[in-house]
Each structure stands twice: as structure tokens, then as C-alpha cells.
Amino acid sequence: MNDLIKIVVNENQEPTMSGRELHAFLEIGTAYKDWFPRMKEYGFDEPEDYTPLIFEHPQNKQPCTDHILKLDMAKEIAMIQRSEKGKLARQYFLQIEKDWNSPEKVIARALIMANKKLEFKDGVIKMQEKQIEELKPLAAYVKTILNNKSLVTVEQIAQDYGMSAQKLNKILHELHIQYKGGNGQWILYREYKPFGYVHSETISFKRSDGRSDSTMHTKWTQAGRMFLYEELREQGILPLIERDLEGKAI
């Protein structure tokens, strides 16, 4: 009676089999595509009792549907047939069930599940360790930002990246973050204005002819500084402190 129908153990350590293989063994005269829907009418549900499986027919290369049946469903289907083949299949499934529930098999399955849990836990730990390593440079730069509560100029932010203020302003303009107003002041585009990223300050100065004058100057808040960090990082532009840390990690 061994291996009348191929038994496959699924990821939940449950014995399963092909619906088409069972159909063939039982020598059902009705086509599988018509037979299986009738079997479902006996109260079987997806995915509790079976799982559909789409495969390519080896002859006509057309998609076909099989069903992966759990043991209880297969056993009941065998009982329904009321044929010699059905009786033989039912006895086979009862023997599979008896062997499956033996103390040795139960312990073996428990060990397999325990090992899978340990492997999953080990995978989670490794993933978390990797995430921590990846976040270290960000944490270092964020700490630098959080330690500075005051407004900062674009010159100061540019120094973080080892570039000039002119270059940083150009990059931010190309990223459609800011544009230059008529008075020469850099101004955020409308979509970024509500978030408190910048603050305008009036700067007084004397012209070469001695006349007093003033101009508006944009300074960045710490929230704006973090915003720029995230936007620049997406472009592969990292602050010097992060580049240094990544270099050490390598």
C-alpha cells in the first residue's frame, strides 16, 4: 500500500497531495475540471481544505488548475466514491494518518518547526543588526542637527557637505526646491512653504556711497535642515560626517 498517491509535506508540516493524482487513482470517468467542483459541494473550503495550483500542461502548454488537498479532505473524498479504489485510498490515508500521529513523527515535526522558528529569529536579528549599521550615519548627523537649535544659513549647511553655498543653492534649484526671487533671495516653491523649513531675516547694510539699505536673507530651520538631508540623500549626496562613517565601516 506504500505510495499509492504521492504525499507532500507543506510548510505547516501537514500531509497534502495533488487533487489530480487522487482523481487519476480513483479512476473517475468525469473530467477533473468537472469533478472537482462537485467535490467542493460537500462542504470543502479554500484554504482550510485545499489550495489551487496553476501549472502548464506538459502537452498543449496551456494553463491548468490542480488543487493541493489536505489529508482530511482526501480521506472524505475517498469515502464518497463507494468504489474499490475509493476503499483502497481511504485505507491508505488512514495508515498515513496513523503514521503521521505516531510519537516519533510528532516529535520530529516539533523539532522541524522549532528549527524554523530559530532560523526565522536569527534572520530577524541579522536584519535588525544590518538596519542598525545602516542607521548609524544618519543618527550621527541627526545628533549634530538636534544639538543645534538655532537657524542656520545655507553656507553652514553647505559646509556639512563640503561644498560652497553657491553650489548647494544650485542643486536645490535643480531639485525644484527653491527659486531666486526678484530681490535675489532664494525662495521655497509653494509645496514646501507650509512646513516651517525656512525663515526670512532682514539684513541691514550700507551701500558704497554711504546710503543705508536692507535685503531679505533666507535661513533654514532645523526641520528644514533635516528635510534637505533626506532630499539630498535620495540623490546620493551625503554629508561629510556620514561619508566618513561609511568609509570606516568599509
C-alpha positions, 0 to 999 in steps of 0.5 A, a space after each residue: 500500500 506504500 505510495 499509492 498517491 504521492 504525499 507532500 509535506 507543506 510548510 505547516 508540516 501537514 500531509 497534502 497531495 495533488 487533487 489530480 493524482 487522487 482523481 487519476 487513482 480513483 479512476 473517475 470517468 468525469 473530467 477533473 475540471 468537472 469533478 472537482 467542483 462537485 467535490 467542493 459541494 460537500 462542504 470543502 473550503 479554500 484554504 482550510 481544505 485545499 489550495 489551487 495550483 496553476 501549472 502548464 500542461 506538459 502537452 498543449 502548454 496551456 494553463 491548468 488548475 490542480 488543487 493541493 488537498 489536505 489529508 482530511 479532505 482526501 480521506 472524505 473524498 475517498 469515502 464518497 466514491 463507494 468504489 474499490 479504489 475509493 476503499 483502497 485510498 481511504 485505507 491508505 490515508 488512514 495508515 498515513 494518518 496513523 503514521 503521521 500521529 505516531 510519537 516519533 513523527 510528532 516529535 520530529 515535526 516539533 523539532 522541524 518547526 522549532 528549527 524554523 522558528 530559530 532560523 526565522 529569529 536569527 534572520 530577524 536579528 541579522 536584519 535588525 543588526 544590518 538596519 542598525 549599521 545602516 542607521 548609524 550615519 544618519 543618527 550621527 548627523 541627526 545628533 549634530 542637527 538636534 544639538 543645534 537649535 538655532 537657524 542656520 544659513 545655507 553656507 553652514 549647511 553647505 559646509 556639512 557637505 563640503 561644498 560652497 553655498 553657491 553650489 548647494 543653492 544650485 542643486 536645490 534649484 535643480 531639485 525644484 526646491 527653491 527659486 531666486 526671487 526678484 530681490 535675489 533671495 532664494 525662495 521655497 516653491 509653494 509645496 514646501 512653504 507650509 512646513 516651517 523649513 525656512 525663515 526670512 531675516 532682514 539684513 541691514 547694510 550700507 551701500 558704497 556711497 554711504 546710503 543705508 539699505 536692507 535685503 531679505 536673507 533666507 535661513 533654514 530651520 532645523 526641520 528644514 535642515 533635516 528635510 534637505 538631508 533626506 532630499 539630498 540623500 535620495 540623490 546620493 549626496 551625503 554629508 561629510 560626517 556620514 561619508 566618513 562613517 561609511 568609509 570606516 565601516 568599509 
